[in-house]
Amino acid sequence: MPRKLKAGKIKLKTHKATSKRFRASGSGVLLRTKGGKSHLRRRTSKRTKALFTEMVVVEGEKIIQNVNRLAPYLKKQG
């Protein structure tokens, strides 16, 4: 007996690495984390290490399109 097909859209899978690297702000702006936070930081000044915690606004239009394709359930762009 064949399975019944469900009506409606197909669920899309989220690319997990993308969802961990990017966030959407409350106004819908895409934010990214900074690299260089994991290891080899002993000689880095405390001020520089503190700057790694900030998130940066993503400005490239194509990057935003790629992130929306890979993580479709992030908050939608405004």
C-alpha positions in Angstrom: 0.0 0.0 0.0 1.6 3.3 -1.0 2.0 6.1 1.5 -0.2 9.2 1.4 1.5 12.3 0.3 1.2 15.3 2.7 -0.3 18.5 1.3 1.7 21.7 1.6 5.3 22.7 1.3 8.3 20.5 1.8 10.3 21.1 4.9 13.8 22.4 4.2 16.8 21.3 6.1 18.9 23.9 7.9 22.7 23.9 7.4 23.8 23.7 11.0 27.2 25.4 10.6 25.4 28.4 9.1 22.9 28.6 11.8 25.6 28.5 14.5 27.6 31.3 12.8 24.8 33.8 11.9 22.0 35.4 13.9 19.2 37.8 12.9 18.7 40.9 15.0 15.2 42.0 16.1 15.0 44.4 13.1 16.0 41.6 10.7 19.6 42.6 10.1 21.9 39.6 9.6 24.8 39.4 12.1 27.9 37.2 12.1 30.3 36.1 14.8 34.0 37.0 14.5 36.7 34.4 13.9 39.8 33.8 15.9 38.2 33.1 19.2 39.1 29.5 19.9 42.9 29.0 20.4 46.3 30.7 20.1 45.1 33.7 22.1 47.7 33.8 24.9 49.7 36.7 23.4 46.6 38.6 22.4 45.7 41.6 24.5 42.7 41.6 26.8 41.2 44.4 24.8 41.5 42.6 21.5 40.0 39.4 23.0 37.1 41.4 24.4 36.4 42.8 20.8 36.0 39.2 19.6 32.7 38.9 21.5 31.0 41.5 19.4 28.9 40.5 16.4 29.3 42.3 13.1 26.6 43.3 10.6 26.8 41.3 7.3 26.8 43.8 4.4 27.3 41.7 1.2 24.0 41.1 -0.6 25.2 37.7 -2.1 26.3 36.5 1.4 22.9 37.4 2.8 21.2 35.4 -0.1 23.4 32.4 0.6 22.7 32.4 4.3 19.0 32.7 3.6 19.2 29.7 1.3 21.3 27.6 3.8 19.3 28.6 6.9 15.8 29.3 5.7 14.2 29.5 9.2 16.4 32.3 10.5 14.4 35.4 11.1 13.5 36.8 7.6 15.3 39.8 6.2 13.5 43.1 6.4 
